[in-house]
């Protein structure tokens, strides 16, 4: 769990920096997925970060569509860990949502509100203090590991 938390924290820092740069330029950032593959005998894992394209005019993908895209990708590439970051608009304003999921069952969730004033991002305090276990709540990344976890428990 500590290793996944380290991966997730570094990823979140990168995403926040990308959001800040995008707002300075007046642009948006697409949902981002980081895949981590740990190879036996290698000192460092392989990281691959993908932008998930959002068709113009859609404004965002539903969690079900996003989950399906990620699930199909995870079935082909079989990562050890997946990290997801996306922005959402709520009744209270903008929020950065991040999820972290590994093949061993570690699941973490993060939400952080932010405001944009004159192309400057002001980050609010993370909801519930930061990374937390989502409990019984379903996460977008859960579908990416559903088949493997079922097979592991047989």
Secondary structure, 3 states (H helix, E strand, C coil): CHHHHHHHHHHHHHHHHHHHHHHHHCCCCCEEEEEEECCCCCCCCEEEEEEECCCCCCCCCCHHHHHHHHHHHHHHHCCCEEEEEEEEEECCEEEEEEEEEECCCCEEEEEEEEEEECCEEEEEEEHHHCCECCCCCCCHHHHHCHHHHHHHCC
